[in-house]
Amino acid sequence: MIINFVISKDLQSRILRDIYQRFLDYPAQDMSIIVSEQPVEGADVFHYHRPHLEETLAQPAIVTVHHDPMDIDPWLYPDKFEKHYREAQRVVCLNSLQVDFYHNLGISNTTIIPHGYDSKLLYRKKAKTYQADHKLKLGVISKRYARRVKGEVYLQELMLRLDPQRFEFVFVGAGRTEDALLARSFGFEATVFEHLPYRMFGNLYETIDFLVMVSNYEGGPANLPEAVASCTPVLATKIGMAVDLIVDGVNGCFLSGNIEQDINLFERLAVNDRGIVETLFWGAAQERTAITWEEVTEKYMEVYRDVAKIRQKVSDVELQFRLSQVRLLTLDVDGVLTDGWLYYNEEGEELKRFNVKDGLGIQMLIQSGVEVAIVSNGTSPSVQHRAEKLGIKYCLLGIEDKLAVIQQLSESLHLSLSQVAHVGDDLTDFAVLQAVGCPITVADGIKENKRQAIYITEALGGHGAVREICDLVRASVPKSIAFKTTFNHVISLGCSTNTVNYLQELGLDKFSMPFDLLFSNLDVIEHILKDEFKTLLDRELMITCTATRTGHLKYHELLFNQRNPKGSDEAFEYYQAAIDRFLKVLKTDEPKLFIHTAYANPEPYHRDYMKFSPPFTNIHFSLSRVQEFFSFLSKLTTNATLLVILQNPEQDKAEVKTLMVKDNLLVYELCCVGKSSGELLSSPVDDINYRRIIEQFRFRLTDIDKQEVKAEHSTSTTTCEENKI
């Protein structure tokens, strides 16, 4: 079995270099390891360490999560990795916090394999001995990063508070001279090794009394299992592998991040309060939570063997999600719609044999709203005839570059390749399978295509494989005409700035609209629309609160959330132009998507939002009220779709629940693990789920400021300003 470590780019990384070396140190008889920047053809398993640098993963693939998914570094943001973690057959995590994070995203194909320790250099000795007349020696063992993710700021705060007569420091790692000099300036004894040979680490852990880890973000780190293996207690923030390797109060203590509480802990250690140091020394000698690198490689080899056997390439949950996004199914002919055999009549004309079940499956799929296209290198007239009989509008024959043609077709339908499923059995389809969101092959497809596919049919090509696929897609695609519509206008209906912030993030907020920056609920919106914005713009009813916030006697104490139309003519003109633009959109016959974000339980999180004036104080969500409002909205304009996203914060699991999908009215409950600020969601998992709800629609936005509309649809005498505000 050939295992290909794909490193994507030749970036220097000691930890990756060490991991590769461990596999060479502990080889398996049935495996060979190849390290390369790009996938090596013929490998049995592809192991990626930097999947975010790849367009797609060669299959079958596993990935290792080396970083903390909560890290705010843009290089490490979850959306850069999520697609590839869903592609992979197995996601290897270093700790249980990573597993929990990705489970909340619906990525459940995870395994925990932590970093290990070198049993030749680090091994268990007797417990450390507490000496009352000696200073406690604190070890900080990690490279110093310029962006200070290793808790350098917090470490400095600790130095300011700790007693130099009771503690001293040992710093190990590139850049740590800076910390050593700082510690000395505070009166501490401080030893520093910028580059300590690894063979000396056994002696290092014998020297220090505690390993201190105050990092903000960690995937590992590698020093934790080393400390645990060498009977060194750990003082660590509750991140990374610490949550799995440290038993609080036994072989270490968790730091809270609250400087007063943590200083109190260090002060207790300094005087051995109630024997705490001796307890930790003894506990560190008993706990055996770390594993050796030999055990790590054995665990990986088990994963490799399992992955090599997997036929279906993604989890059922992920497959269901991918299928639900499909809006275009593209099909090869020979070996997919046919059995791949060539038949000729007496005149030498090529004949094709098609499966009637495949035909019915295609027709039902088209009726459900999914486009179907045939894309083939061949030019047989029988294929064109078959396509016409089944109602397939796009029959593209004689195609040399299938990917280019499918890209053009997707763009013409206002779709992305992530919304395309392609079925191909041979090498002419491989590039397409690499690019689309839902790559599929048939049971008798070539090995390369099977590695790339996320689904392999049970049926052979020409023997019902296409029917199998059509039935899967048809069962997964949401049943609403809204998903078949290309929207020319996207309009935020509040209830705070949350909605418009996400439209901006997704590039869908081209023009300001009146409800973008208002605190609102459906009752307020309906009254404003019925009143044709007259009361809203009455400056006599406005109350200046701050330079950027204005209340309204009729609606809300802080109605105008980020501008002051009472005290600023510019802000007033902004709202007037936004209203004119909104009314102009209402007059068009073009498809419009109105988006309203509601709160399931706003009281604990949104004190400002709660300040509605009677009779608009009913802030509790109701499906019946949503339906009433949509009925009202539908009388104001044509081709309207209403999307309501109900945020429900601090739930056990991050997920999206469908509350209603009915023609042009869609209501989803966004169950959040984090809190909601009324702007962008704080949890990356919740953030991704909000975006997903909107990204399932098609958009081709129209410049309303340059558009003429019919006068008979007018609901107001106001005119739209040409200049965008």
C-alpha positions in Angstrom: 0.0 0.0 0.0 1.4 3.4 -1.0 0.6 6.4 1.3 1.3 9.8 -0.3 1.9 12.6 2.2 0.8 15.7 0.1 2.4 18.8 1.6 0.9 21.1 -1.2 3.8 23.6 -1.0 7.4 23.3 0.1 6.9 25.4 3.2 9.3 24.9 6.1 7.6 23.2 9.1 9.5 21.4 11.8 6.4 19.6 13.1 5.5 18.2 9.7 9.1 17.2 9.1 9.1 15.5 12.4 5.8 13.6 11.7 7.2 12.3 8.3 10.3 11.1 10.1 8.3 9.2 12.7 6.7 7.1 9.9 10.2 6.3 8.6 11.3 5.4 12.2 8.3 3.0 12.7 7.5 1.6 9.2 4.7 -0.9 8.5 5.6 -3.9 6.4 2.6 -3.4 4.1 3.0 0.4 3.5 5.4 2.7 1.7 5.5 6.5 2.4 6.0 9.0 -0.4 6.3 12.7 0.4 5.5 15.1 -2.4 4.1 18.6 -3.0 1.5 17.3 -5.5 -0.5 14.0 -5.4 1.4 11.0 -6.8 -0.5 9.0 -9.3 -1.1 5.4 -8.2 -1.1 6.1 -4.4 -3.6 4.2 -2.4 -4.3 6.9 0.2 -3.5 10.6 0.0 -2.7 12.3 3.4 -3.0 16.1 3.3 -1.5 18.4 5.9 -2.3 21.7 4.2 -5.6 21.0 2.4 -6.6 24.7 2.2 -3.8 25.2 -0.4 -5.5 22.7 -2.7 -8.3 23.2 -5.2 -9.6 19.7 -4.6 -8.3 16.5 -2.9 -7.2 13.4 -4.7 -9.2 10.5 -3.4 -9.3 8.6 -1.1 -8.0 11.4 1.2 -7.4 11.9 4.8 -6.5 15.3 6.4 -4.9 16.2 9.7 -6.0 19.3 11.5 -2.8 20.8 12.9 -4.3 24.2 13.9 -6.9 25.5 16.3 -10.1 26.1 14.3 -11.0 29.0 16.6 -7.8 30.8 15.6 -8.7 34.3 14.1 -5.8 34.3 11.7 -7.3 34.7 8.2 -4.9 32.1 6.9 -6.6 29.6 9.3 -10.2 30.6 9.1 -12.6 27.6 9.0 -14.1 28.4 5.6 -10.7 27.8 4.0 -10.7 24.2 5.2 -14.4 23.2 5.5 -14.8 22.2 1.8 -11.8 19.9 1.9 -12.7 18.4 5.3 -16.0 17.4 3.8 -14.1 15.9 0.8 -11.9 13.8 3.0 -12.8 10.3 4.0 -11.3 10.9 7.5 -10.4 14.1 9.4 -7.7 13.4 11.9 -7.9 15.8 14.9 -5.3 16.3 17.6 -7.8 16.9 20.3 -11.4 16.6 21.3 -12.1 20.4 21.0 -11.3 20.1 17.3 -13.7 17.1 17.0 -16.5 19.0 18.8 -16.0 22.1 16.5 -16.3 20.1 13.3 -19.1 17.9 14.6 -21.0 21.2 15.0 -20.4 21.8 11.3 -21.8 18.4 10.5 -18.4 16.9 9.8 -18.5 13.7 11.7 -15.8 11.6 9.9 -13.3 12.4 12.6 -10.7 10.5 14.5 -8.4 11.8 17.4 -4.7 11.0 17.0 -2.7 13.4 19.2 1.0 14.2 18.9 3.2 11.7 20.7 6.5 11.7 22.5 9.8 10.0 21.7 10.1 7.1 24.1 13.9 6.9 23.5 14.5 10.4 24.8 11.6 11.0 27.1 10.5 8.3 29.6 9.0 8.1 33.0 11.1 8.6 36.0 10.3 9.1 39.6 8.2 12.0 40.7 9.9 15.4 41.1 10.9 16.4 44.6 9.6 19.6 46.1 12.3 21.7 47.8 10.9 24.6 49.9 14.1 26.6 49.7 14.3 26.6 45.9 12.5 28.8 43.4 9.9 27.1 41.2 11.3 26.9 37.7 8.7 27.6 35.0 9.4 26.3 31.5 8.0 28.1 28.4 8.8 25.8 25.4 7.6 27.0 22.0 8.6 29.2 19.2 7.7 32.8 19.6 5.3 34.0 16.9 5.1 37.7 15.7 1.3 37.6 16.1 1.6 36.6 19.7 -0.7 33.5 19.6 1.4 31.8 22.2 0.0 34.1 24.9 3.0 36.5 25.1 0.9 39.4 26.3 -0.6 37.3 29.1 2.8 35.9 30.0 4.1 39.5 30.4 1.1 40.2 32.6 2.0 37.2 34.8 5.6 38.4 35.0 4.5 41.8 36.3 2.5 40.1 39.1 4.7 37.1 40.1 7.4 37.3 42.8 11.0 37.0 41.3 12.1 35.6 44.7 9.9 32.6 44.3 9.9 31.9 40.5 12.5 31.7 37.7 12.0 31.0 34.0 13.5 28.7 31.3 12.7 29.8 27.7 13.2 27.4 24.8 12.4 28.2 21.2 13.2 30.6 18.4 12.6 34.2 19.4 12.4 33.5 23.1 15.4 35.7 23.9 13.0 38.6 23.9 10.9 37.1 26.7 14.1 36.1 28.6 15.3 39.7 28.5 11.9 41.0 29.6 11.8 38.5 32.5 15.3 39.7 33.6 14.2 43.3 33.5 11.5 42.3 36.0 14.1 40.8 38.3 13.7 37.1 37.4 16.4 34.6 36.8 15.9 33.5 33.2 17.7 31.0 31.0 17.1 30.9 27.3 17.8 28.4 24.5 16.9 29.6 21.1 17.8 26.3 19.5 18.1 23.4 21.9 19.0 20.0 20.3 16.1 17.6 20.7 18.3 15.0 22.3 18.6 17.4 25.3 14.9 17.7 25.9 14.9 14.9 28.4 17.3 16.9 30.5 15.3 20.0 29.9 12.1 18.5 31.4 14.1 17.2 34.4 15.3 20.8 35.0 11.9 22.6 35.1 9.2 22.2 37.7 6.3 23.1 35.6 5.6 23.6 31.9 3.6 26.8 31.4 1.4 27.1 28.3 -0.6 30.4 28.1 -1.4 30.2 24.3 -4.5 31.8 22.8 -4.8 29.1 20.2 -3.3 25.6 19.9 -3.8 22.5 17.8 -1.3 20.6 19.9 1.2 21.7 21.1 4.0 19.1 20.7 5.5 20.0 24.1 2.4 18.7 26.1 2.9 15.0 25.5 6.6 15.5 26.2 5.9 17.1 29.5 3.3 14.5 30.5 5.7 11.7 29.5 8.5 13.1 31.6 6.4 13.6 34.8 6.4 17.3 34.5 3.1 19.0 35.6 1.5 21.5 33.3 -0.1 24.9 33.9 -2.1 25.5 30.7 -5.0 27.4 29.2 -7.9 25.1 28.4 -7.2 24.6 24.7 -5.6 22.2 22.3 -4.5 18.8 23.6 -4.4 20.1 27.1 -8.1 19.3 27.6 -7.3 15.6 26.9 -3.9 15.2 28.5 -4.3 17.3 31.6 -6.4 16.1 34.6 -7.0 19.4 36.5 -5.5 19.2 40.0 -3.8 15.9 39.3 -1.0 16.3 36.7 -1.5 20.0 36.1 -3.9 22.9 36.5 -5.9 24.8 34.0 -5.4 28.6 33.8 -8.6 30.6 33.6 -7.4 33.5 31.6 -8.5 35.7 34.5 -5.3 37.3 35.8 -6.4 37.6 39.4 -7.5 34.0 39.6 -4.4 32.7 37.9 -2.0 34.8 40.1 -3.8 33.3 43.1 -2.9 29.8 41.7 0.7 30.8 41.2 0.9 32.2 44.7 -0.4 29.0 46.2 2.2 27.1 44.2 4.9 29.5 45.5 4.2 28.5 49.1 3.1 24.9 48.4 -0.3 25.8 49.9 -1.9 22.6 51.3 0.8 20.5 49.6 -0.4 21.5 46.1 3.1 21.3 44.5 3.8 17.9 46.0 0.3 16.7 44.9 0.9 17.8 41.3 4.4 16.3 41.3 3.0 13.0 42.5 0.0 13.1 40.1 2.3 13.9 37.1 4.2 10.7 37.8 1.0 8.6 37.9 -1.0 9.9 34.9 -0.3 8.1 31.6 -2.5 10.1 29.2 0.3 10.7 26.5 1.1 8.1 23.9 4.4 7.4 22.1 5.1 8.3 18.4 5.2 4.6 17.7 1.6 4.4 19.0 0.7 7.5 16.9 2.0 5.9 13.7 0.1 2.6 14.5 -3.1 4.6 14.8 -2.5 6.3 11.5 -1.9 3.0 9.8 -5.2 1.7 11.0 -6.9 4.8 9.5 -5.0 4.3 6.2 -6.2 0.7 6.0 -9.8 1.7 6.8 -9.8 4.5 4.3 -8.4 2.4 1.5 -11.5 0.1 1.9 -14.1 2.9 1.8 -16.3 2.8 -1.3 -18.6 5.8 -0.5 -16.2 8.7 -0.2 -18.1 11.0 2.2 -20.4 10.7 5.2 -24.1 10.3 4.6 -24.7 13.8 6.1 -22.2 15.4 3.8 -23.5 13.5 0.8 -27.1 14.6 1.6 -25.8 18.2 1.8 -23.9 18.1 -1.5 -26.9 16.5 -3.3 -29.3 19.2 -1.9 -27.2 21.9 -3.6 -27.4 20.3 -7.0 -29.2 22.5 -9.6 -27.5 21.0 -12.7 -26.8 17.4 -13.5 -24.4 16.8 -16.4 -24.1 13.3 -17.9 -21.5 11.5 -20.0 -23.0 9.1 -22.5 -20.8 6.0 -23.2 -20.5 4.0 -20.0 -23.0 6.1 -18.1 -26.2 6.4 -20.1 -25.1 3.3 -22.1 -23.3 0.1 -21.1 -20.1 1.3 -22.9 -20.4 -1.3 -25.7 -20.4 -0.3 -29.3 -23.1 -1.7 -31.6 -23.3 -1.4 -35.4 -26.1 -2.3 -37.8 -25.6 -4.0 -41.2 -24.8 -0.6 -42.8 -22.1 0.1 -40.3 -24.0 2.8 -38.4 -23.3 3.1 -34.7 -26.2 2.2 -32.4 -26.8 3.1 -28.7 -28.7 1.1 -26.2 -30.3 3.2 -23.5 -32.1 2.2 -20.3 -35.8 3.1 -20.0 -35.5 3.5 -16.2 -32.7 6.1 -16.6 -35.0 8.0 -19.0 -37.9 8.2 -16.5 -35.5 9.2 -13.8 -34.2 12.1 -15.9 -37.7 13.3 -16.8 -38.8 13.3 -13.1 -35.6 15.2 -12.2 -36.3 17.8 -14.8 -39.9 18.2 -13.6 -38.5 18.8 -10.0 -36.6 21.9 -11.3 -33.1 20.5 -11.8 -31.5 21.1 -15.2 -30.0 18.1 -17.0 -27.3 18.3 -19.7 -25.6 15.6 -21.8 -21.9 16.4 -22.4 -20.1 13.9 -24.7 -17.1 13.6 -26.9 -19.2 11.6 -29.3 -21.5 12.8 -32.1 -24.0 10.0 -32.5 -27.4 11.2 -33.8 -29.1 8.7 -31.6 -28.0 10.6 -28.5 -29.5 13.9 -29.8 -32.7 12.0 -30.6 -32.8 10.5 -27.0 -32.2 13.9 -25.5 -35.1 15.5 -27.4 -37.4 12.6 -26.4 -36.6 13.1 -22.7 -36.9 16.9 -22.8 -33.2 17.5 -22.2 -32.6 21.1 -23.4 -28.8 20.9 -23.3 -27.3 18.1 -25.5 -23.7 19.1 -26.1 -21.9 16.6 -28.5 -18.4 16.5 -30.0 -17.0 18.3 -26.9 -13.2 18.0 -26.4 -13.0 20.2 -23.3 -15.9 19.1 -21.1 -15.0 21.3 -18.1 -14.9 24.5 -20.1 -18.3 23.8 -21.6 -19.8 22.9 -18.3 -18.4 26.1 -16.8 -20.0 28.1 -19.6 -23.3 26.4 -19.2 -23.3 26.9 -15.4 -22.6 30.6 -15.8 -25.4 31.0 -18.3 -27.7 29.4 -15.7 -26.3 31.7 -13.0 -24.9 28.7 -11.1 -21.5 27.9 -9.6 -19.7 24.6 -10.1 -20.5 23.7 -6.5 -24.1 23.4 -7.6 -23.3 20.9 -10.4 -23.3 17.1 -10.2 -21.4 15.3 -13.0 -21.4 11.6 -13.8 -18.5 10.3 -15.7 -16.9 6.9 -16.0 -13.6 7.5 -17.8 -10.6 9.8 -18.0 -12.3 12.4 -20.3 -14.5 13.2 -17.2 -11.7 13.4 -14.6 -11.1 17.1 -14.8 -14.8 17.8 -14.4 -15.1 15.5 -11.4 -12.2 17.4 -9.8 -14.0 20.7 -10.3 -17.7 20.2 -9.5 -19.4 20.1 -6.1 -20.9 16.6 -6.5 -18.6 14.3 -8.5 -20.1 10.9 -9.2 -19.1 7.8 -11.1 -20.6 4.5 -11.9 -19.8 1.1 -10.4 -17.7 0.1 -13.4 -15.9 3.5 -13.7 -12.1 3.7 -13.8 -10.1 3.7 -10.6 -9.1 7.4 -10.9 -12.7 8.5 -11.1 -13.7 6.4 -8.1 -11.0 8.0 -6.1 -12.3 11.4 -7.0 -16.1 10.7 -6.7 -18.1 11.3 -3.5 -20.6 8.7 -4.6 -20.2 5.5 -6.6 -23.4 4.0 -7.9 -24.4 0.4 -7.1 -25.7 0.0 -10.7 -23.4 -0.3 -13.7 -23.4 2.3 -16.4 -26.4 1.8 -18.8 -28.1 -0.5 -16.2 -29.9 2.0 -14.0 -27.0 4.0 -12.7 -28.4 7.3 -13.9 -31.8 6.5 -12.4 -30.1 5.8 -9.1 -28.5 9.2 -9.2 -31.6 11.1 -10.4 -33.6 9.6 -7.5 -31.0 10.6 -5.0 -30.8 14.2 -6.2 -34.6 14.5 -6.5 -35.1 13.3 -3.0 -32.5 15.8 -1.7 -33.3 19.0 -3.5 -35.6 21.4 -1.6 -39.2 21.6 -3.0 -39.6 25.3 -3.5 -39.8 27.4 -6.7 -37.5 29.9 -5.0 -34.6 27.6 -5.7 -35.4 27.6 -9.4 -35.5 31.4 -9.5 -32.6 33.8 -10.4 -33.0 36.8 -8.2 -32.3 40.3 -9.5 -32.8 42.1 -6.2 -31.9 41.2 -2.6 -33.4 43.4 0.1 -32.7 43.4 3.8 -35.7 43.7 6.1 -33.7 43.9 9.3 -34.4 43.2 12.2 -31.0 44.7 13.0 -27.8 45.1 11.0 -27.2 41.4 11.0 -28.9 40.8 7.6 -27.2 43.6 5.7 -23.8 42.7 7.2 -24.0 39.2 5.7 -25.2 40.5 2.4 -22.2 42.7 2.3 -19.9 39.8 3.2 -21.4 37.8 0.3 -21.2 40.6 -2.2 -25.0 40.9 -2.4 -25.5 44.4 -0.9 -25.0 46.6 -3.9 -27.4 49.4 -2.9 -28.5 50.8 0.4 -32.1 50.0 1.4 -34.2 51.6 4.2 -34.3 48.7 6.6 -30.6 47.9 6.4 -29.7 49.9 9.6 -33.0 50.0 11.4 -34.1 48.1 14.5 -37.3 46.6 13.3 -39.8 43.7 13.6 -42.5 42.6 11.1 -45.1 44.9 12.8 -42.9 47.9 12.4 -42.0 47.1 8.8 -45.6 46.6 7.9 -46.7 49.9 9.4 -43.9 51.8 7.7 -44.8 50.3 4.3 -48.5 51.0 4.8 -47.7 54.6 5.8 -45.4 55.0 2.8 -42.5 56.0 5.1 -44.1 59.3 6.0 -44.0 58.8 9.8 -40.5 57.3 9.6 -39.1 60.4 8.0 -41.0 62.9 10.3 -38.1 64.6 12.0 -40.4 65.9 14.7 -40.7 62.4 15.9 -37.0 61.7 15.9 -34.9 61.9 19.0 -31.1 62.3 18.8 -29.4 59.8 21.1 -25.8 59.9 20.0 -23.9 61.3 17.0 -24.7 58.1 15.1 -28.0 56.8 16.7 -31.4 58.3 16.6 -34.6 57.2 18.3 -38.2 57.5 17.0 -41.2 58.3 19.2 -43.5 56.1 17.1 -41.4 53.0 16.6 -38.2 52.5 18.7 -36.0 54.3 21.2 -32.9 53.6 19.0 -34.6 53.0 15.6 -31.9 54.5 13.4 -29.1 52.2 14.4 -26.0 53.7 12.8 -27.0 57.2 11.4 -28.6 60.3 12.7 -31.2 61.6 10.3 -32.4 64.0 13.0 -29.2 66.0 13.3 -27.6 65.3 9.9 -29.0 66.3 6.5 -26.6 63.9 4.9 -28.0 61.0 7.0 -31.5 62.1 6.2 -30.8 62.2 2.5 -29.2 58.7 2.8 -32.6 57.3 4.1 -34.6 59.3 1.5 -32.5 57.9 -1.3 -32.7 54.4 0.2 -36.5 54.6 0.4 -36.8 55.9 -3.2 -34.6 53.0 -4.3 -36.7 50.5 -2.3 -40.0 51.8 -3.8 -38.5 51.5 -7.3 -37.6 47.9 -6.6 -41.2 47.2 -5.5 -42.4 48.5 -8.9 -40.3 46.1 -11.0 -41.6 42.7 -12.1 -38.1 41.2 -11.6 -37.6 38.5 -8.9 -36.9 39.9 -5.5 -35.5 38.1 -2.4 -36.5 39.8 0.9 -34.5 38.6 3.9 -35.5 39.2 7.5 -33.5 37.9 10.5 -35.6 37.3 13.6 -34.6 36.3 17.2 -36.1 33.3 19.0 -35.2 34.8 22.4 -33.8 38.3 22.2 -34.1 39.3 25.8 -30.8 38.1 27.2 -28.7 39.3 24.2 -30.2 42.4 22.6 -31.2 45.0 25.2 -31.1 47.8 22.6 -33.3 45.7 20.3 -36.0 45.4 23.0 -36.8 49.1 23.1 -39.9 49.2 20.8 -42.7 51.6 21.4 -46.3 50.3 21.8 -48.1 48.8 19.9 -44.9 47.3 18.3 -43.6 45.6 21.5 -44.5 42.0 20.5 -41.1 40.6 19.6 -41.9 36.9 19.9 -41.5 34.9 16.8 -44.6 33.4 15.2 -44.9 31.4 11.9 -48.5 32.6 11.5 -47.3 36.2 11.7 -44.6 35.5 9.1 -47.3 34.1 6.8 -49.5 37.2 7.4 -46.6 39.5 6.6 -45.8 37.7 3.4 -49.4 37.9 2.3 -49.2 41.7 2.9 -45.8 41.9 1.1 -47.1 40.0 -1.9 -49.8 42.6 -2.5 -47.2 45.4 -2.7 -45.0 43.8 -5.3 -44.8 41.0 -7.8 -42.3 38.1 -7.9 -41.5 38.4 -4.2 -39.8 35.7 -2.1 -39.5 36.1 1.7 -36.6 34.4 3.5 -36.8 34.5 7.3 -33.8 33.3 9.4 -34.7 32.7 13.0 -31.6 32.9 15.2 -31.6 30.7 18.3 -28.3 31.4 20.2 -26.4 29.2 22.7 -27.8 25.8 21.6 -26.0 22.5 22.2 -25.5 21.9 18.5 -25.0 24.3 15.5 -27.4 23.3 12.7 -30.0 24.7 10.4 -33.6 23.5 10.7 -36.3 24.0 8.1 -39.4 25.4 9.6 -41.3 26.2 6.4 -40.5 25.9 2.7 -43.7 26.8 0.8 -43.5 28.3 -2.7 -42.0 31.7 -2.2 -41.9 31.7 1.6 -39.0 30.0 3.4 -38.3 30.0 7.1 -35.2 28.5 8.7 -34.1 28.2 12.3 -30.4 28.9 12.7 -29.4 27.0 15.9 -26.3 28.8 17.1 -23.6 27.5 19.6 -22.5 31.1 20.1 -24.2 34.3 21.0 -25.7 36.8 18.5 -24.5 40.4 18.7 -27.0 41.7 16.0 -24.0 42.0 13.6 -21.9 39.1 12.3 -22.2 35.9 14.4 -19.4 35.3 16.9 -19.0 31.6 16.3 -17.3 30.6 13.0 -19.7 27.6 12.8 -22.8 29.8 13.1 -21.3 32.2 10.6 -20.8 29.5 8.0 -24.3 28.2 8.5 -25.9 31.6 8.0 -24.0 32.1 4.8 -25.1 28.6 3.6 -28.7 29.5 3.9 -28.3 32.5 1.5 -25.8 30.8 -0.8 -28.3 28.2 -1.9 -30.1 30.7 -4.1 -29.2 32.1 -7.5 -28.5 35.7 -8.1 -28.0 38.1 -11.0 -28.3 41.5 -9.5 -29.7 44.4 -11.4 -28.6 48.1 -11.0 -31.9 49.5 -9.9 -30.6 53.1 -10.1 -30.1 52.8 -13.8 -33.4 51.0 -14.5 -36.7 52.3 -15.9 -39.8 50.9 -14.2 -43.5 51.0 -15.2 -45.5 53.9 -13.6 -48.6 51.8 -13.1 -46.9 49.9 -10.3 -46.1 53.0 -8.4 -47.0 53.1 -4.7 -45.5 56.6 -4.0 -44.8 59.9 -5.8 -41.1 59.9 -4.6 -38.4 59.7 -7.2 -35.1 57.8 -7.0 -31.8 59.7 -6.9 -29.3 58.7 -9.5 -26.3 58.9 -7.2 -25.8 55.8 -5.1 -25.5 56.6 -1.4 
